[in-house]
Amino acid sequence: MYSHILLQRQWSKIASICRTAATIESQKLPQSNAASDGISPPVRIPRGPTDILQALAATVGADPTAAHYKYHDDPYLIPLSNFRKRSYALSAEAGRKAAAWIRDEHANLFTTREWDPPGKQKTPHFNADPHIDAFAPKPIYNDESKVTEEDFKYTLKNVLIEDAKKVFELLGGVEALSEELKIEFLQLLCFYNEKEPLSMEWLEERWFATNTRERQAATWRLGGLADKIFTSMEPKTPEAYCAMIQGMAKYYQAERAHALANEALDNGIPLSTNAFNSLLTCVGFLKEGTVLRIEAMKSLLTQMNEQGLSPNQGTLVSCLRSLSAWGGGKNLQQIALQILAEFKQLGIQPGLSAYYYLLCLFCKERGPQIDILSSILNDLEKRDTLEPKDATDTNFFITAMGVCSDHLQDVALAERLHKLLMKDENYKLVGDAYKESIYYRHYITVTCRHAPFEKTLELLDTLIPNIYVPEPSVMEEIIKVLELGGAGDRLAQAWSQLVVFGHANRTRLVERLLNAFCNCYQYQDDEVKAKIRAAAADILKFGQLAEEREEAGERRSPIQKLSATALTNIIELCADAGAEEGGWERAEQALARLRGERAAGVPARPQVLAELAPRAAAAGKPALAATAVAYLVDCGFDEALTASVQTLALMLNRSEEEVETLLREDRSKLAGALHPSALVLAEAYHAAKSGTQMQSSDSSTSSGSDSESSDDD
């Protein structure tokens, strides 16, 4: 009975294999359009695995207002600040790195895998179909490993520097390698200076890597393995000389690189064009002064010509790189243009790196305004594609946008440049996250300063926050342009953006926003005014919570307090609401922070507090009015005298002349006749008139309840 069941299972497997084979055979397309029955199907076009997806994406187009696909795991967790974007992406990649570490450290657990079709069964991973090298455990080499030349080739092919050194040692050193493997190993060591490169597998780590200016110092590893291999080689081949020269020049060991080049030429050993290109990049380290450096460059180019070598695009880039590093001036600029013209006559078109160094040479930060960018864009816009040729190609777009923003201050050129970047697949030339941020910083800055208001708003809506999160300096430019445009609604939203972007603790930025609130407030309708007041009240609450966290020890770094001017702006905005929206209570809180010396400096506009006092008295808030006048007296403002008289007139329901007459009476008579808040105002009047500060007891007197009206006096 059981054998019958097993037989049926075997027959079902055989039937499944036959159906699979028939399906695959039916899906084959003819390789030619000739047919015996007169039907001519189209010739099969080879397709990549993502061609269909790319075709579908081209019909829709990119949505700049949507977050990057890597953040779409949970819509509620989509990051909106630079710090959170970086943390999110690197955290996800850290999980992949942890999985790779487990795979490599415990390779014995990953010797089999499941595969299908036709039937599920376990096979060794090296028999898997298809075999994916990235998923297979990497070999581990130690002192007990038995290695062959194939293992050494594997390490060279996969750029495993440390493993290659270990296998090289286990094989017995230089004597155990063929000449071809020696040269290949030497080239690898020279290119990376014997250091393990960052794996290409970790895209996010490379994207968010902090990019700093290239350190132009000799970092070549003297006496390292590359030097030992080169010394042991007899006879020394041209490939070995070229590898050493290029490696030394790349890591700024200029003198030894040129000495090695002279040694090769004296021995009749030819050098490659790339070797001469690397010598051209570091020729400035050998000579002092522009004239001697130019002569040295011409000498190298003459040697290339004598060797029968034809220059290439790398030669042009190397010459312009050296010229741009030697400073500025008309002499260097003329030589750069001459070199560019000669290379064009040879049919060599400048690439993005060449144009990048031209911009560095012509568009100095404090130099004269030279518009060379227009002609560069005219040339690039005529080309069908922009193919990357050099690592410095990614510097072109950020440098060109910086020239548009700071040097030329031309928004039309900036728009042309951005259109070129967004064409086809040119966006990959933007570089990494650091360069992308610099590019958009310049683009938004020049747009805010020189573009029409409507176009600026359209750009901000497109880029912020999913493509670009503004830095504090750019956010200040945005606040400034919104203030000039009278966009009160967007200014109110700007506070929410500061919180989301992580800039709410930037005191200078918050104070700039509050100043913009006050300047635009009177021109807005009631709905927008309410939003501005709500934002101002939230700023006050945010500062209070931050101080509470600092006092509780939850913050590592101390927060910078708002200035007295900023708190005065909050008082002005909140007091306009009156009893609605809790305006008076928030004004009291801000005023208490002023009197409690929890603000920096003194108000730049004391008339705000002088106007607040009579308004508060009229609204039945005598204590608030008295506190405002007392603060003016303590700061020594002249407005205190007028404010005290006006406020007392409202509280006592008398004219200002009568109040002044009353204040001339003996103070002991006033103490029993006036409300405590009115008495504080009287004391403030006398203190302001005599130029002295009020006593501390006066402030305690002013803490009477505002529920009592001044009419009770």
C-alpha positions as CSV (number, residue, x, y, z in Angstrom):
1,M,0.0,0.0,0.0
2,Y,2.8,2.4,1.0
3,S,4.8,1.6,-2.1
4,H,1.8,2.5,-4.3
5,I,1.7,6.0,-2.6
6,L,5.4,6.5,-3.2
7,L,5.0,5.5,-6.9
8,Q,2.3,8.1,-7.3
9,R,4.5,10.8,-5.8
10,Q,7.3,9.9,-8.2
11,W,5.0,10.1,-11.2
12,S,3.7,13.5,-10.0
13,K,7.3,14.8,-9.8
14,I,8.1,13.5,-13.3
15,A,4.9,15.1,-14.7
16,S,5.8,18.5,-13.0
17,I,9.3,18.4,-14.6
18,C,7.7,17.7,-18.0
19,R,5.2,20.6,-17.7
20,T,8.0,22.9,-16.6
21,A,10.2,22.0,-19.6
22,A,7.2,22.4,-22.0
23,T,6.4,25.8,-20.6
24,I,10.1,27.0,-20.9
25,E,10.2,25.7,-24.5
26,S,7.0,27.5,-25.4
27,Q,8.3,30.8,-24.1
28,K,11.4,30.8,-26.4
29,L,11.4,33.5,-29.0
30,P,12.8,33.1,-32.5
31,Q,16.3,34.6,-33.0
32,S,15.5,35.6,-36.6
33,N,12.5,36.9,-38.4
34,A,12.5,34.2,-41.1
35,A,9.7,31.6,-41.0
36,S,8.6,28.8,-43.3
37,D,4.9,29.4,-42.9
38,G,5.1,33.1,-43.9
39,I,4.6,34.4,-40.3
40,S,7.6,36.6,-39.3
41,P,7.6,37.4,-35.5
42,P,9.9,40.2,-34.4
43,V,13.5,39.3,-33.5
44,R,14.0,38.8,-29.7
45,I,15.4,41.9,-28.0
46,P,17.6,41.2,-25.0
47,R,16.1,42.7,-21.8
48,G,17.6,43.3,-18.4
49,P,15.9,42.3,-15.2
50,T,14.7,45.8,-14.5
51,D,13.9,47.1,-18.0
52,I,10.1,46.6,-17.6
53,L,10.2,48.5,-14.2
54,Q,12.2,51.3,-15.8
55,A,9.7,51.6,-18.7
56,L,6.7,51.7,-16.3
57,A,8.5,54.3,-14.1
58,A,9.2,56.5,-17.2
59,T,5.4,56.7,-17.9
60,V,4.7,58.1,-14.4
61,G,7.7,60.2,-13.6
62,A,9.3,60.9,-10.3
63,D,7.3,62.5,-7.5
64,P,9.6,65.0,-5.7
65,T,7.1,65.5,-2.9
66,A,7.2,61.8,-1.9
67,A,9.7,60.4,0.5
68,H,12.5,58.2,-0.7
69,Y,11.4,54.6,-1.1
70,K,13.8,53.4,1.6
71,Y,11.7,55.3,4.2
72,H,8.4,53.7,3.2
73,D,8.3,50.9,5.7
74,D,5.9,52.8,8.0
75,P,4.3,56.1,6.9
76,Y,4.2,57.3,10.5
77,L,8.0,56.8,10.9
78,I,9.1,58.7,7.7
79,P,12.0,60.8,8.9
80,L,11.8,64.6,8.2
81,S,15.1,65.8,9.6
82,N,18.7,65.2,8.4
83,F,19.7,63.4,11.6
84,R,16.7,61.1,11.5
85,K,17.1,60.3,7.8
86,R,20.7,59.4,8.4
87,S,19.9,57.3,11.5
88,Y,17.0,55.5,9.7
89,A,19.0,54.5,6.7
90,L,22.2,53.5,8.6
91,S,20.1,51.5,11.1
92,A,18.6,49.5,8.3
93,E,22.0,48.9,6.8
94,A,23.4,48.0,10.2
95,G,20.9,45.1,10.2
96,R,22.2,43.9,6.9
97,K,25.8,44.2,8.1
98,A,24.9,42.2,11.2
99,A,23.4,39.5,8.9
100,A,26.6,39.5,6.8
101,W,28.7,39.2,9.9
102,I,26.8,36.2,11.1
103,R,27.0,34.7,7.6
104,D,30.8,35.1,7.6
105,E,31.5,34.2,11.2
106,H,29.3,31.1,11.1
107,A,29.8,29.9,7.6
108,N,29.3,26.3,8.6
109,L,25.6,27.1,9.2
110,F,25.1,28.2,5.6
111,T,26.3,25.2,3.5
112,T,22.8,24.4,2.1
113,R,19.9,26.3,0.7
114,E,16.4,25.6,-0.6
115,W,15.8,26.1,-4.3
116,D,13.0,25.6,-6.7
117,P,11.8,24.4,-9.3
118,P,10.9,21.6,-9.9
119,G,10.9,20.1,-6.4
120,K,12.0,21.5,-3.1
121,Q,15.2,19.8,-1.9
122,K,18.3,20.8,-0.1
123,T,21.6,21.0,-2.0
124,P,25.0,22.4,-1.2
125,H,25.1,26.2,-1.8
126,F,27.7,25.9,-4.5
127,N,25.2,23.8,-6.5
128,A,22.4,26.3,-6.1
129,D,20.9,27.6,-9.3
130,P,21.4,30.5,-9.7
131,H,24.6,30.8,-7.6
132,I,24.8,34.2,-6.0
133,D,28.3,35.0,-4.7
134,A,27.1,37.8,-2.5
135,F,24.9,35.4,-0.5
136,A,27.6,32.7,-0.1
137,P,29.8,32.8,3.0
138,K,33.2,34.4,2.4
139,P,36.3,32.2,3.0
140,I,38.3,32.8,6.1
141,Y,42.1,32.7,5.9
142,N,44.3,32.1,8.9
143,D,47.7,30.6,9.7
144,E,46.3,27.0,9.3
145,S,44.6,27.6,6.0
146,K,45.7,25.6,3.0
147,V,45.6,28.0,0.1
148,T,46.3,27.8,-3.6
149,E,46.9,30.3,-6.4
150,E,43.1,30.3,-7.1
151,D,42.5,31.6,-3.6
152,F,44.9,34.4,-4.2
153,K,43.1,35.3,-7.5
154,Y,39.8,35.3,-5.6
155,T,41.1,37.9,-3.1
156,L,42.5,40.1,-5.9
157,K,39.2,39.9,-7.9
158,N,37.1,40.8,-4.9
159,V,39.5,43.5,-3.6
160,L,40.1,41.9,-0.3
161,I,43.4,43.6,0.7
162,E,43.9,42.0,4.1
163,D,43.0,38.6,2.9
164,A,45.3,39.0,-0.1
165,K,48.2,39.9,2.2
166,K,47.5,36.7,4.3
167,V,47.2,34.4,1.3
168,F,50.4,36.0,-0.2
169,E,52.2,35.2,3.0
170,L,50.8,31.6,3.2
171,L,51.9,31.0,-0.4
172,G,55.5,31.8,0.4
173,G,55.8,35.4,-0.7
174,V,57.1,36.8,-4.0
175,E,58.9,33.7,-5.2
176,A,55.6,31.6,-5.3
177,L,53.8,34.0,-7.6
178,S,53.9,34.4,-11.4
179,E,54.9,37.7,-12.9
180,E,51.3,38.4,-13.9
181,L,50.0,37.9,-10.4
182,K,52.8,40.0,-9.0
183,I,51.9,42.9,-11.2
184,E,48.2,42.6,-10.4
185,F,48.9,42.4,-6.7
186,L,51.2,45.4,-6.8
187,Q,48.7,47.5,-8.7
188,L,46.0,46.6,-6.1
189,L,48.3,47.7,-3.2
190,C,49.4,50.9,-4.9
191,F,45.8,51.9,-5.8
192,Y,44.5,51.5,-2.2
193,N,47.8,52.3,-0.4
194,E,47.5,48.8,1.3
195,K,44.3,49.8,3.1
196,E,41.0,47.9,3.0
197,P,38.5,50.0,1.0
198,L,34.9,50.4,2.1
199,S,32.8,47.7,0.6
200,M,30.6,48.7,-2.4
201,E,27.9,46.6,-0.8
202,W,27.1,49.2,1.9
203,L,25.5,51.9,-0.2
204,E,24.0,53.9,2.7
205,E,27.3,54.1,4.5
206,R,29.0,55.4,1.4
207,W,26.1,57.8,0.8
208,F,26.1,59.3,4.2
209,A,29.9,59.2,4.7
210,T,31.2,62.6,6.0
211,N,33.1,64.1,3.1
212,T,35.9,66.4,4.0
213,R,38.4,68.3,1.8
214,E,41.1,66.0,0.4
215,R,44.1,66.1,2.7
216,Q,47.1,67.0,0.4
217,A,49.8,65.4,2.5
218,A,52.2,62.5,1.9
219,T,50.2,59.5,3.1
220,W,52.1,56.9,1.1
221,R,53.1,53.9,3.2
222,L,56.9,54.0,3.1
223,G,58.6,50.6,3.3
224,G,55.3,48.8,2.9
225,L,54.5,45.6,1.1
226,A,54.3,47.5,-2.2
227,D,57.8,48.8,-1.9
228,K,59.1,45.4,-0.9
229,I,57.5,43.7,-3.9
230,F,58.7,46.3,-6.3
231,T,62.3,46.1,-4.9
232,S,62.3,42.3,-5.3
233,M,61.2,42.3,-8.9
234,E,64.0,41.7,-11.4
235,P,63.8,42.9,-14.1
236,K,61.4,45.6,-13.3
237,T,58.7,45.9,-16.0
238,P,57.0,49.0,-17.3
239,E,53.8,48.0,-15.6
240,A,55.5,47.8,-12.2
241,Y,57.0,51.3,-12.6
242,C,53.7,52.7,-13.7
243,A,51.9,51.2,-10.7
244,M,54.4,52.6,-8.3
245,I,54.5,56.0,-9.8
246,Q,50.7,56.3,-9.9
247,G,50.4,55.1,-6.3
248,M,53.0,57.5,-5.0
249,A,51.6,60.4,-6.9
250,K,48.0,59.6,-5.7
251,Y,49.1,59.7,-2.1
252,Y,51.3,62.8,-2.6
253,Q,54.8,61.2,-2.4
254,A,55.7,63.5,-5.2
255,E,59.5,63.6,-5.0
256,R,59.8,59.8,-5.0
257,A,57.3,59.5,-7.8
258,H,59.2,61.9,-10.0
259,A,62.5,60.2,-9.1
260,L,61.1,56.8,-10.0
261,A,59.9,58.2,-13.3
262,N,63.3,59.7,-14.2
263,E,64.9,56.4,-13.3
264,A,62.6,54.5,-15.7
265,L,63.2,57.0,-18.5
266,D,67.0,56.8,-18.0
267,N,66.8,53.0,-18.2
268,G,64.8,53.2,-21.4
269,I,61.6,51.9,-19.8
270,P,58.5,53.4,-21.3
271,L,55.8,54.9,-19.1
272,S,52.0,55.0,-19.8
273,T,49.9,58.1,-20.4
274,N,48.2,57.5,-17.0
275,A,51.6,57.5,-15.3
276,F,52.4,60.9,-16.8
277,N,48.9,62.1,-15.8
278,S,49.6,61.3,-12.2
279,L,52.9,63.1,-12.3
280,L,51.1,66.2,-13.7
281,T,48.8,66.3,-10.7
282,C,51.6,66.6,-8.2
283,V,54.1,68.7,-10.2
284,G,53.4,71.7,-8.0
285,F,54.9,70.0,-4.9
286,L,58.4,70.0,-6.6
287,K,58.7,73.7,-7.5
288,E,58.1,77.0,-5.8
289,G,56.5,79.8,-7.7
290,T,54.1,79.8,-10.5
291,V,56.7,80.3,-13.3
292,L,58.8,77.3,-12.3
293,R,55.7,75.1,-11.8
294,I,54.4,76.0,-15.3
295,E,57.8,75.2,-16.8
296,A,57.8,71.8,-15.0
297,M,54.4,71.1,-16.4
298,K,55.5,71.9,-19.9
299,S,58.5,69.7,-19.5
300,L,56.4,66.7,-18.6
301,L,54.1,67.3,-21.5
302,T,57.2,67.5,-23.8
303,Q,58.4,64.2,-22.4
304,M,55.1,62.6,-23.2
305,N,55.4,63.8,-26.8
306,E,58.9,62.4,-27.0
307,Q,57.7,59.1,-25.8
308,G,55.1,59.0,-28.5
309,L,52.2,59.1,-26.1
310,S,48.9,60.7,-27.0
311,P,47.2,62.7,-24.2
312,N,43.7,61.8,-23.1
313,Q,41.0,63.5,-21.1
314,G,42.8,62.5,-17.9
315,T,45.8,64.6,-19.1
316,L,43.6,67.7,-19.4
317,V,42.1,67.1,-16.0
318,S,45.5,66.7,-14.4
319,C,46.8,70.0,-15.9
320,L,43.7,72.0,-14.9
321,R,43.8,70.4,-11.4
322,S,47.4,71.6,-10.9
323,L,46.7,75.1,-12.3
324,S,43.6,75.5,-10.0
325,A,45.7,74.5,-6.9
326,W,48.3,77.1,-7.6
327,G,46.1,80.1,-6.9
328,G,44.5,82.5,-9.3
329,G,45.4,85.4,-11.5
330,K,45.1,86.2,-15.2
331,N,48.3,84.4,-16.1
332,L,47.1,81.0,-14.9
333,Q,43.6,81.6,-16.4
334,Q,45.1,82.3,-19.8
335,I,47.3,79.2,-19.6
336,A,44.2,77.1,-18.7
337,L,42.3,78.5,-21.7
338,Q,45.3,77.8,-24.0
339,I,45.5,74.2,-22.7
340,L,41.7,73.8,-23.2
341,A,41.9,75.1,-26.8
342,E,44.8,72.7,-27.7
343,F,43.0,69.7,-26.3
344,K,39.9,70.6,-28.3
345,Q,42.0,70.7,-31.4
346,L,43.1,67.2,-30.6
347,G,39.5,66.1,-30.4
348,I,39.5,65.7,-26.7
349,Q,36.3,67.3,-25.2
350,P,36.5,68.5,-21.5
351,G,34.5,66.5,-19.0
352,L,32.8,67.6,-15.8
353,S,36.1,67.3,-13.8
354,A,37.9,69.7,-16.3
355,Y,35.0,72.2,-16.0
356,Y,35.1,71.9,-12.2
357,Y,38.7,72.9,-12.1
358,L,38.0,75.8,-14.5
359,L,35.3,77.1,-12.1
360,C,37.8,76.8,-9.2
361,L,40.3,78.8,-11.2
362,F,38.1,81.5,-12.6
363,C,35.4,82.0,-9.9
364,K,37.3,82.8,-6.7
365,E,35.4,83.7,-3.6
366,R,36.8,87.2,-3.4
367,G,37.9,87.6,-7.0
368,P,36.4,89.5,-9.9
369,Q,33.0,88.4,-11.3
370,I,33.7,86.2,-14.4
371,D,30.9,84.5,-16.1
372,I,32.6,81.4,-17.5
373,L,29.7,79.2,-16.4
374,S,27.4,80.3,-19.2
375,S,29.7,78.9,-21.9
376,I,30.2,75.7,-19.9
377,L,26.5,75.1,-19.7
378,N,26.1,75.9,-23.4
379,D,28.5,73.1,-24.2
380,L,27.0,70.6,-21.7
381,E,23.5,71.2,-22.8
382,K,24.4,70.2,-26.4
383,R,25.6,66.7,-25.3
384,D,23.2,63.8,-25.3
385,T,24.6,62.3,-22.1
386,L,27.0,63.1,-19.4
387,E,29.1,60.1,-18.7
388,P,31.2,60.1,-15.5
389,K,34.9,59.7,-16.3
390,D,36.6,60.8,-13.0
391,A,35.8,60.7,-9.3
392,T,35.8,64.5,-9.2
393,D,33.0,64.7,-11.7
394,T,30.6,64.8,-8.7
395,N,32.1,68.1,-7.6
396,F,31.0,70.0,-10.7
397,F,27.3,70.5,-9.9
398,I,27.8,71.6,-6.3
399,T,30.6,74.0,-7.4
400,A,28.6,75.4,-10.3
401,M,25.5,76.0,-8.1
402,G,27.8,77.7,-5.6
403,V,29.0,80.0,-8.4
404,C,25.4,80.8,-9.3
405,S,24.6,81.6,-5.7
406,D,27.6,83.4,-4.3
407,H,29.8,84.5,-7.3
408,L,27.3,85.4,-10.1
409,Q,24.1,85.7,-8.1
410,D,22.2,84.6,-11.2
411,V,19.0,82.6,-10.6
412,A,18.5,82.0,-14.4
413,L,21.8,80.1,-14.6
414,A,20.9,78.2,-11.5
415,E,17.7,77.0,-13.1
416,R,19.5,76.0,-16.2
417,L,22.0,74.0,-14.2
418,H,19.3,72.3,-12.2
419,K,17.5,71.3,-15.4
420,L,20.7,69.8,-16.7
421,L,21.1,67.8,-13.4
422,M,17.6,66.4,-13.6
423,K,18.0,65.4,-17.3
424,D,18.0,61.6,-17.9
425,E,20.3,59.9,-15.4
426,N,22.5,62.9,-14.6
427,Y,21.3,63.0,-11.0
428,K,23.7,60.3,-10.1
429,L,26.4,62.9,-10.6
430,V,25.3,64.8,-7.6
431,G,27.6,62.7,-5.5
432,D,26.7,61.7,-1.9
433,A,24.3,63.1,0.7
434,Y,26.8,65.7,1.8
435,K,27.2,67.1,-1.7
436,E,23.5,66.9,-2.4
437,S,22.8,69.0,0.7
438,I,25.4,71.6,-0.4
439,Y,23.9,71.7,-3.9
440,Y,20.3,72.4,-2.7
441,R,21.6,74.8,0.0
442,H,23.0,77.0,-2.8
443,Y,20.0,76.5,-5.1
444,I,17.4,77.5,-2.5
445,T,19.6,80.4,-1.3
446,V,19.9,82.0,-4.8
447,T,16.2,81.4,-5.4
448,C,15.1,83.1,-2.2
449,R,17.3,86.1,-2.9
450,H,16.8,86.7,-6.6
451,A,13.7,84.7,-7.9
452,P,10.1,86.0,-7.9
453,F,8.1,85.2,-4.7
454,E,5.7,82.7,-6.4
455,K,8.5,80.8,-8.0
456,T,10.3,80.6,-4.7
457,L,7.2,79.2,-2.9
458,E,6.8,76.6,-5.7
459,L,10.4,75.5,-5.3
460,L,10.2,75.2,-1.5
461,D,7.0,73.1,-1.8
462,T,8.8,70.8,-4.3
463,L,12.0,70.2,-2.4
464,I,11.2,70.5,1.3
465,P,11.3,68.3,3.3
466,N,11.6,65.0,1.4
467,I,14.4,65.9,-1.0
468,Y,16.1,68.5,1.1
469,V,16.0,69.6,4.8
470,P,17.2,73.2,5.1
471,E,20.1,74.0,7.4
472,P,19.7,76.9,9.9
473,S,21.3,79.4,7.5
474,V,18.9,78.4,4.7
475,M,16.0,78.4,7.0
476,E,16.8,82.0,7.9
477,E,16.8,82.9,4.2
478,I,13.4,81.3,3.9
479,I,12.0,83.2,6.9
480,K,13.3,86.4,5.4
481,V,11.7,85.9,2.0
482,L,8.4,84.9,3.7
483,E,8.5,88.0,5.8
484,L,9.1,90.2,2.7
485,G,6.3,88.5,0.9
486,G,3.9,88.9,3.8
487,A,3.1,85.2,3.9
488,G,1.9,85.0,7.5
489,D,0.3,81.6,7.0
490,R,3.6,80.1,5.9
491,L,5.5,81.9,8.7
492,A,3.2,80.2,11.2
493,Q,4.0,76.8,9.5
494,A,7.7,77.6,9.7
495,W,7.7,77.1,13.5
496,S,6.3,73.6,13.0
497,Q,9.0,73.0,10.4
498,L,11.7,74.2,12.8
499,V,10.5,71.6,15.4
500,V,10.3,68.8,12.8
501,F,13.7,69.6,11.3
502,G,15.4,69.7,14.7
503,H,16.1,73.5,14.6
504,A,13.8,74.5,17.5
505,N,16.7,74.9,19.9
506,R,18.4,77.3,17.5
507,T,17.8,80.5,19.5
508,R,18.8,82.9,16.8
509,L,16.5,81.2,14.3
510,V,13.5,81.3,16.7
511,E,14.1,84.9,17.5
512,R,14.3,85.7,13.8
513,L,11.0,84.0,13.3
514,L,9.3,85.9,16.1
515,N,10.6,89.2,14.7
516,A,9.0,88.2,11.3
517,F,5.8,87.4,13.1
518,C,5.6,90.9,14.6
519,N,6.5,92.6,11.3
520,C,3.8,90.8,9.3
521,Y,1.1,90.4,12.0
522,Q,-0.9,93.6,11.4
523,Y,-1.3,92.9,7.7
524,Q,-2.9,89.5,8.1
525,D,-6.6,88.5,8.4
526,D,-8.0,87.1,11.6
527,E,-7.5,83.5,10.8
528,V,-3.9,83.9,10.1
529,K,-3.4,86.1,13.1
530,A,-4.8,83.3,15.3
531,K,-2.2,80.9,13.8
532,I,0.6,83.3,14.4
533,R,-0.5,83.7,18.0
534,A,-0.7,80.0,18.5
535,A,2.8,79.6,17.1
536,A,4.2,82.3,19.4
537,A,2.5,80.6,22.4
538,D,3.9,77.3,21.4
539,I,7.4,78.8,21.2
540,L,7.0,80.0,24.8
541,K,5.8,76.6,26.0
542,F,8.6,74.8,24.1
543,G,11.2,77.0,25.9
544,Q,9.6,76.3,29.3
545,L,9.7,72.5,28.7
546,A,13.3,72.7,27.6
547,E,14.3,74.5,30.8
548,E,12.4,71.9,32.9
549,R,14.3,69.0,31.1
550,E,17.6,70.8,31.7
551,E,16.8,71.3,35.4
552,A,15.8,67.6,35.6
553,G,19.2,66.6,34.1
554,E,17.6,65.1,30.9
555,R,19.7,67.3,28.6
556,R,23.5,66.9,28.3
557,S,24.2,70.4,26.9
558,P,22.7,73.6,28.3
559,I,20.1,75.4,26.2
560,Q,20.5,79.0,25.1
561,K,17.7,81.1,26.6
562,L,15.5,83.4,24.5
563,S,16.4,87.1,24.5
564,A,14.3,89.7,26.2
565,T,13.4,91.1,22.8
566,A,12.0,87.7,21.7
567,L,9.9,87.4,24.9
568,T,8.6,90.9,24.3
569,N,7.5,89.8,20.8
570,I,5.7,86.9,22.3
571,I,4.0,89.2,24.8
572,E,2.9,91.5,22.0
573,L,1.4,88.7,20.0
574,C,-0.3,86.9,22.8
575,A,-1.7,90.0,24.4
576,D,-3.5,90.9,21.2
577,A,-5.8,87.9,21.8
578,G,-6.8,89.2,25.2
579,A,-9.0,86.9,27.2
580,E,-9.5,84.7,24.2
581,E,-7.0,81.8,23.6
582,G,-5.5,82.4,27.1
583,G,-3.6,85.4,25.8
584,W,-3.3,87.2,29.1
585,E,-2.1,84.1,30.9
586,R,0.7,83.5,28.3
587,A,1.6,87.2,28.4
588,E,2.0,86.9,32.2
589,Q,4.2,83.8,31.8
590,A,6.5,85.6,29.4
591,L,6.6,88.7,31.6
592,A,7.4,86.5,34.6
593,R,10.4,85.0,32.7
594,L,11.5,88.6,31.9
595,R,11.4,89.7,35.6
596,G,12.9,86.4,36.7
597,E,16.1,87.2,34.7
598,R,15.6,84.1,32.6
599,A,16.1,86.1,29.4
600,A,19.3,87.6,27.8
601,G,19.6,91.3,27.5
602,V,16.8,93.9,27.6
603,P,14.0,94.5,25.1
604,A,14.8,96.3,21.9
605,R,11.2,97.7,21.9
606,P,10.2,98.8,25.4
607,Q,7.2,100.6,24.0
608,V,5.5,97.1,23.6
609,L,5.5,96.8,27.4
610,A,4.5,100.5,27.8
611,E,1.4,99.8,25.6
612,L,0.7,96.5,27.3
613,A,0.2,98.1,30.8
614,P,-2.8,100.3,30.1
615,R,-4.4,97.6,27.9
616,A,-4.1,95.1,30.7
617,A,-5.5,97.6,33.2
618,A,-8.4,98.2,31.0
619,A,-9.0,94.5,30.7
620,G,-9.1,94.0,34.5
621,K,-5.5,92.7,34.8
622,P,-4.0,95.3,37.2
623,A,-1.2,93.0,38.5
624,L,0.0,92.3,34.9
625,A,0.0,96.1,34.2
626,A,1.9,96.8,37.4
627,T,4.5,94.1,36.6
628,A,5.1,95.4,33.1
629,V,5.7,99.0,34.4
630,A,7.9,97.7,37.3
631,Y,10.1,95.9,34.7
632,L,10.4,99.0,32.6
633,V,11.6,100.9,35.7
634,D,14.1,98.2,36.7
635,C,15.6,98.4,33.2
636,G,15.7,102.2,33.3
637,F,13.5,102.9,30.3
638,D,12.0,106.4,29.9
639,E,8.7,104.8,28.8
640,A,8.1,103.8,32.4
641,L,7.1,107.3,33.5
642,T,4.4,107.8,30.9
643,A,3.2,104.2,31.2
644,S,2.7,104.5,34.9
645,V,0.6,107.6,34.6
646,Q,-1.5,106.3,31.8
647,T,-2.2,103.0,33.6
648,L,-3.1,104.7,36.9
649,A,-5.5,107.0,35.0
650,L,-7.3,104.0,33.6
651,M,-7.3,102.1,36.9
652,L,-8.5,105.1,39.0
653,N,-10.8,106.4,36.2
654,R,-9.3,109.8,36.4
655,S,-7.5,112.1,33.9
656,E,-3.7,112.0,33.6
657,E,-3.4,115.5,35.1
658,E,-5.4,114.4,38.2
659,V,-3.2,111.4,38.6
660,E,0.0,113.5,38.4
661,T,-1.5,115.8,41.1
662,L,-2.3,112.7,43.2
663,L,1.2,111.3,42.9
664,R,2.7,114.5,44.3
665,E,1.0,113.9,47.7
666,D,2.7,112.2,50.5
667,R,3.4,108.5,49.9
668,S,2.1,107.5,53.3
669,K,-1.4,108.8,52.4
670,L,-1.4,106.8,49.2
671,A,-0.5,103.5,50.9
672,G,-3.9,103.2,52.6
673,A,-6.0,104.6,49.7
674,L,-4.8,102.7,46.7
675,H,-5.1,99.1,45.5
676,P,-1.8,97.1,45.9
677,S,-1.3,97.1,42.1
678,A,-2.0,100.9,41.9
679,L,0.4,101.4,44.8
680,V,3.1,99.5,42.8
681,L,2.5,101.9,39.9
682,A,2.8,104.9,42.1
683,E,6.1,103.6,43.5
684,A,7.2,102.9,39.9
685,Y,6.4,106.5,39.0
686,H,8.5,107.9,41.8
687,A,11.4,105.4,41.0
688,A,11.3,106.3,37.3
689,K,11.3,110.0,38.1
690,S,14.2,109.7,40.6
691,G,16.1,107.3,38.4
692,T,16.3,104.6,41.0
693,Q,15.3,100.9,40.9
694,M,12.2,99.7,42.8
695,Q,12.7,97.7,46.0
696,S,12.2,93.9,45.9
697,S,9.1,94.3,48.2
698,D,7.4,96.1,45.4
699,S,7.4,93.2,43.2
700,S,5.7,91.0,45.8
701,T,3.0,93.6,46.2
702,S,2.2,93.4,42.5
703,S,1.3,89.7,42.8
704,G,-2.2,90.6,43.9
705,S,-5.1,88.9,42.2
706,D,-6.1,90.2,38.9
707,S,-9.7,89.2,39.5
708,E,-10.2,92.4,41.5
709,S,-11.0,95.3,39.3
710,S,-9.3,98.7,39.6
711,D,-12.7,100.3,40.1
712,D,-12.7,99.0,43.7
713,D,-10.2,101.8,44.5
